[in-house]
Amino acid sequence: MAYDIISGEIGRPSVFKDESKLFPDHVPMNLVHREPQLRSLSRAFRAILETPGAISQKVTLVGDVGVGKTAVAKRFGSTLESIAKERGIDLRYVHVNCYKDRTLFLVVKKVTQHIIPAIPDRGFSAQELFETLWNTLEDEGIYLLLALDEIDFLISVAGEKEAPLYFLSRATDEFLNRKQRMSLILVTRNLDFIAGLDKSVQSTLLHNVIRFENYSAAQLYDIIRLRSMESLKEGAIDDDVLLMISDMASPRGDARYALELLWRAGKYADSEASNRVLPEHVRKAQLDVSQFPMQIVLDLPLHERLFLLSVAKALKKTKSAYVTMGEVEASYRILCEDMKVEARKHTQFWEYLQNLKNLGILHTKISGAGFRGKTTLIGMLSLSVEAVEKNLSAVLK
């Protein structure tokens, strides 16, 4: 029985050709809208390729969640490693997530195991491991570019204070008359962690700061469009659905959130045996990651409930991400007639729409290509159309 269920699910058609391309660990070759940050990193670390060992460089990447800091660090590090190899320089890039490895010992252990895979797991202190690591770098002529992601966690562990970061940022000072073999990239959401550090460390880390602004809706669209081409089968998603996802994610400016919506929507499409990702799949995906209380909808005044139900019915009928005010009004008047309720005038609709927008239930934008003139488009981004129709229809009866 279990075999039949599992094999049946695995064998079902899917909208995906490679869903791993939507996972957070995937780093695409083309990092759109992060070219300036890649150029800044290249300028900062140019010297470690032109004059290997002359300096130890330190750069801090700053920005909110999902703005590409980790992806840029990884792509830059792996690319710089390849360029160095072409020039006969043995540069190793190591990326450590300090959320997982929160102590100096764990960080040094991970780096050392990357450089010296055969080293034993136990029997060394952090300082002994680091000394072993440094001796190997010198003996084998290796240079290390170390990225410390989520650096805040490394210095927030009880009893550690600033010690790990102080140790790593100042470690090369002990080898002033020898080649500098380690450079750092620090990745953080904000610079608050620097305030409590030693002033000499502060000045070092603030010398090179590269900022990552939140993505705009247009930038998010570019990102998920390219990822959808990598991850979904041809024709599995329409442009208006990608625009819908970028609109949903734009208040956060978070590409990771947008990609999760796309992945979850694809999963809903698969579960319903749909060969296309539809707007309702995206709405259901959004509810998975950010629950919106249905009680707010049920507590609306009568005609706002009727207006919202009309939006839901129009969206369901068209299977679109957005509908026009004219389509909503037509649906509203039919609904009022069925319920034997006197329909409100057109001028009231804008008030209803504004109230529902302020509650975060509806979203509007001005039409673009494909429409004659400019018209207001209405979408439902926080709730499932099916859930709204089901709940409101039950209450209005």
C-alpha positions in Angstrom: 0.0 0.0 0.0 2.7 2.4 1.0 4.8 1.5 -2.0 1.8 2.2 -4.3 1.2 5.6 -2.7 4.9 6.7 -2.8 5.6 5.3 -6.3 2.3 6.8 -7.6 3.2 10.3 -6.3 6.8 10.1 -7.6 5.5 9.1 -11.0 3.0 11.8 -11.4 3.6 14.6 -14.0 5.2 17.8 -12.6 5.5 21.4 -13.6 9.2 21.2 -12.4 12.2 20.2 -14.5 14.6 21.0 -11.6 13.1 22.3 -8.4 16.5 22.5 -6.7 17.1 25.7 -8.7 14.6 27.4 -6.4 16.2 26.3 -3.1 18.2 28.8 -1.0 21.5 26.8 -1.4 21.4 27.2 -5.2 23.7 30.1 -6.4 22.9 31.0 -10.0 25.7 32.0 -12.4 23.9 35.2 -13.3 23.2 37.3 -10.2 20.9 40.0 -11.7 20.8 43.4 -10.0 23.9 42.6 -7.9 26.5 43.6 -10.4 27.6 46.7 -8.4 28.2 44.6 -5.3 30.3 42.1 -7.3 32.3 45.0 -8.8 32.9 46.5 -5.3 34.1 43.1 -4.0 36.4 42.7 -7.1 38.0 46.1 -6.5 38.4 45.3 -2.7 40.2 42.0 -3.3 42.1 42.8 -6.4 45.3 43.2 -4.4 45.3 39.7 -3.1 45.6 38.4 -6.7 48.0 41.1 -7.9 50.4 41.0 -4.9 49.6 37.7 -3.0 50.4 37.9 0.6 51.0 41.6 0.7 47.8 42.5 2.6 45.0 40.9 4.5 41.7 42.4 3.2 38.4 42.6 5.2 35.0 43.5 3.7 31.6 43.6 5.3 28.4 42.9 3.4 25.3 44.5 4.9 21.6 44.1 4.0 18.2 42.5 5.0 17.2 38.9 4.6 16.9 37.7 1.0 18.8 40.6 -0.7 21.5 38.4 -2.2 24.4 38.8 0.3 25.1 35.1 0.7 24.7 34.4 -3.1 27.1 37.2 -4.0 29.7 36.1 -1.4 29.6 32.5 -2.7 29.6 33.4 -6.4 32.4 35.9 -5.9 34.4 33.5 -3.7 34.2 30.5 -6.0 34.9 32.7 -9.1 37.9 34.4 -7.5 39.2 31.0 -6.6 39.0 29.9 -10.3 40.7 33.2 -11.5 43.5 32.7 -8.9 44.1 29.2 -10.1 44.4 30.4 -13.7 47.1 32.8 -12.4 48.9 30.0 -10.6 47.8 31.2 -7.1 46.4 28.6 -4.7 43.5 30.5 -3.2 40.8 28.6 -1.3 37.4 30.1 -0.6 35.6 28.8 2.5 32.0 29.8 3.5 31.0 29.3 7.1 27.4 29.9 8.4 27.8 31.2 12.0 24.2 30.4 12.7 25.3 26.8 12.6 28.8 27.1 13.8 28.6 29.7 16.6 31.9 29.4 18.4 35.5 30.1 17.4 36.3 26.4 17.8 33.6 25.3 15.4 34.5 28.0 12.8 38.2 27.1 12.9 37.4 23.4 12.8 35.3 23.8 9.7 37.9 25.8 7.9 40.7 23.5 8.9 38.8 20.4 7.8 38.3 22.1 4.4 42.0 22.8 4.0 43.2 19.6 5.7 40.4 16.9 5.2 42.3 14.2 7.1 42.7 16.2 10.4 41.1 14.5 13.5 37.8 15.8 14.8 39.0 16.0 18.4 42.1 16.7 20.5 42.7 20.3 19.6 41.8 23.7 21.0 40.7 26.5 18.7 44.2 28.1 18.9 45.9 24.8 18.3 43.7 24.1 15.2 44.4 27.6 13.9 48.1 27.2 14.3 48.0 23.9 12.4 45.9 25.6 9.8 48.3 28.5 9.4 51.3 26.3 9.2 49.6 24.3 6.4 48.8 27.5 4.5 52.5 28.6 4.7 54.0 25.1 4.0 51.8 24.6 0.9 51.6 28.2 -0.3 47.8 28.5 0.2 45.8 31.7 0.6 42.5 31.7 2.4 39.4 33.8 1.7 37.0 33.1 4.6 33.4 34.2 4.5 31.6 34.4 7.9 27.9 34.5 7.2 25.4 35.6 9.9 28.4 36.9 11.8 26.1 38.3 14.5 25.6 34.8 15.9 29.3 34.3 16.3 29.7 37.2 18.7 26.4 36.8 20.6 27.1 33.5 22.2 27.2 33.7 26.0 30.8 34.0 27.3 32.3 34.5 23.8 31.6 38.2 23.4 33.9 39.6 20.8 36.6 37.1 21.2 36.1 35.0 18.1 35.8 38.0 15.7 38.7 39.8 17.5 40.8 36.6 17.1 40.0 36.1 13.4 40.3 39.7 12.4 43.6 40.3 14.2 45.2 36.8 13.8 47.4 37.9 10.9 48.9 40.7 13.0 51.1 38.1 14.7 52.7 37.3 11.3 53.6 40.8 10.2 57.0 39.8 8.8 55.4 36.9 6.9 52.9 36.7 4.0 49.3 37.5 4.9 47.4 34.4 4.0 43.9 35.0 5.2 41.3 37.6 4.2 37.7 38.0 5.5 34.2 38.6 4.1 31.7 39.2 6.9 28.0 39.0 6.1 25.4 40.6 8.4 21.9 42.1 8.4 23.0 45.3 10.1 26.1 46.8 11.6 24.8 46.9 15.2 27.1 44.1 16.2 30.2 46.3 15.6 29.2 48.8 18.3 30.4 46.6 21.2 33.7 45.5 19.6 37.2 46.8 20.3 37.8 50.1 18.5 40.7 48.7 16.5 38.4 45.9 15.2 35.6 48.5 14.5 37.8 50.6 12.3 39.1 47.5 10.4 35.6 46.2 9.7 34.0 49.6 8.8 36.8 50.4 6.3 35.1 48.4 3.5 31.3 48.1 3.8 29.2 47.0 0.8 25.5 47.6 1.2 22.7 45.6 -0.3 19.3 47.4 -0.7 16.0 45.6 -0.8 14.9 44.4 -4.2 12.1 46.3 -6.0 9.1 44.6 -7.5 10.7 44.9 -11.0 14.0 43.5 -9.8 12.2 40.6 -8.1 10.3 39.9 -11.3 13.6 39.7 -13.2 15.0 37.2 -10.6 12.1 34.8 -10.5 11.6 34.9 -14.2 15.2 33.7 -14.7 14.8 31.1 -12.0 11.5 29.9 -13.4 13.3 29.3 -16.7 15.8 27.1 -14.9 13.4 25.3 -12.6 10.0 24.9 -14.4 9.0 23.3 -17.7 8.4 25.5 -20.7 4.9 27.0 -20.6 4.3 26.0 -16.9 3.9 29.6 -15.7 2.5 32.7 -17.3 4.1 36.2 -17.0 1.1 37.6 -15.0 1.7 34.9 -12.3 5.4 35.9 -12.1 4.3 39.5 -11.8 1.9 38.5 -9.0 4.6 36.8 -7.0 6.9 39.8 -7.4 4.1 42.1 -6.2 3.6 39.8 -3.1 7.3 39.8 -2.2 8.0 43.5 -3.0 6.9 44.9 0.4 9.7 42.8 1.9 12.1 43.2 -1.0 13.1 39.6 -0.3 14.1 37.3 -3.2 14.3 34.3 -1.0 10.6 34.8 -0.1 9.6 35.2 -3.7 11.4 32.0 -4.7 9.7 30.1 -1.9 6.4 31.3 -3.1 7.2 30.1 -6.6 8.4 26.7 -5.4 5.3 26.2 -3.1 3.0 27.3 -5.9 4.6 24.7 -8.2 4.0 22.1 -5.5 0.3 23.1 -5.3 0.1 22.8 -9.1 1.5 19.3 -8.9 -0.8 18.2 -6.1 -3.8 19.3 -8.3 -2.4 17.6 -11.4 -2.2 21.0 -13.2 0.3 21.4 -16.0 0.5 25.2 -15.2 1.1 27.3 -12.1 -2.1 29.3 -11.6 -2.7 32.5 -9.5 -4.7 30.5 -7.0 -1.7 28.2 -6.4 0.3 31.3 -5.6 -2.3 32.5 -3.2 -2.3 29.1 -1.4 1.5 29.2 -1.3 1.3 32.7 0.3 -1.0 31.4 3.0 1.6 28.7 3.9 4.3 31.2 4.6 2.2 34.1 6.0 -1.1 33.3 7.5 -3.8 36.0 7.1 -6.6 35.8 9.7 -9.9 34.9 8.0 -11.9 36.4 10.9 -11.0 39.9 9.6 -12.8 39.0 6.4 -15.8 37.6 8.2 -16.1 40.8 10.4 -16.4 43.1 7.4 -19.5 45.2 6.8 -22.1 43.6 4.5 -21.3 45.4 1.3 -17.5 45.1 1.8 -18.1 41.4 2.1 -20.2 41.4 -1.0 -17.5 43.5 -2.8 -14.7 41.1 -1.7 -16.8 38.0 -2.7 -17.3 39.7 -6.1 -13.5 40.1 -6.5 -13.1 36.4 -5.5 -15.7 35.2 -8.0 -14.2 37.4 -10.8 -10.7 36.1 -10.1 -12.0 32.5 -10.0 -13.9 32.9 -13.3 -10.9 34.4 -15.2 -8.2 32.4 -13.4 -6.2 35.5 -13.5 -3.9 37.3 -11.1 -5.8 40.5 -11.5 -9.3 41.6 -12.7 -10.7 45.1 -13.6 -13.1 47.1 -11.6 -15.6 46.6 -14.4 -15.4 42.8 -13.9 -15.8 43.2 -10.2 -18.8 45.5 -10.5 -20.6 43.1 -12.9 -20.0 40.3 -10.5 -21.2 42.4 -7.5 -24.5 43.4 -9.2 -25.3 39.8 -10.0 -24.5 38.8 -6.4 -26.8 41.6 -5.0 -29.6 40.5 -7.3 -29.3 36.9 -6.2 -29.3 37.9 -2.6 -32.1 40.5 -3.1 -29.9 43.2 -1.7 -29.9 46.7 -3.2 -26.6 47.3 -5.0 -24.6 50.4 -4.0 -23.6 52.9 -6.5 -20.3 52.9 -8.4 -18.9 55.8 -6.3 -19.0 53.5 -3.2 -16.8 50.9 -4.8 -13.6 53.0 -4.4 -14.3 53.4 -0.7 -14.7 49.6 -0.3 -11.6 49.0 -2.4 -9.5 51.5 -0.3 -10.7 49.9 3.0 -9.8 46.4 1.8 -6.5 47.6 0.6 -5.7 49.2 3.9 -6.5 45.9 5.6 -4.0 44.1 3.3 -6.7 42.0 1.8 -6.7 43.4 -1.7 -3.9 44.8 -3.9 -4.2 47.2 -6.8 -2.0 48.4 -9.7 -2.4 50.3 -12.9 -2.8 48.2 -16.1 0.0 48.0 -18.6 0.3 46.3 -22.0 -2.8 44.5 -23.2 -5.3 47.0 -21.9 -6.8 50.0 -23.7 -5.9 53.1 -21.8 -5.2 53.0 -18.0 -7.4 51.0 -15.7 -7.2 49.8 -12.1 -6.4 46.1 -11.7 -7.5 44.4 -8.5 -5.7 41.3 -7.1 -6.0 39.2 -3.9 -2.5 38.4 -2.7 -3.0 37.6 1.0 -5.8 35.0 0.8 -6.9 32.1 -1.2 -9.8 32.9 -3.6 -11.3 29.5 -2.9 -11.1 30.1 0.9 -12.7 33.6 0.6 -15.5 32.4 -1.6 -16.2 29.4 0.6 -16.3 31.3 3.9 -18.1 34.4 2.7 -20.7 32.4 0.8 -21.4 30.4 3.9 -21.8 33.5 6.1 -23.9 35.5 3.6 -26.4 32.7 3.3 
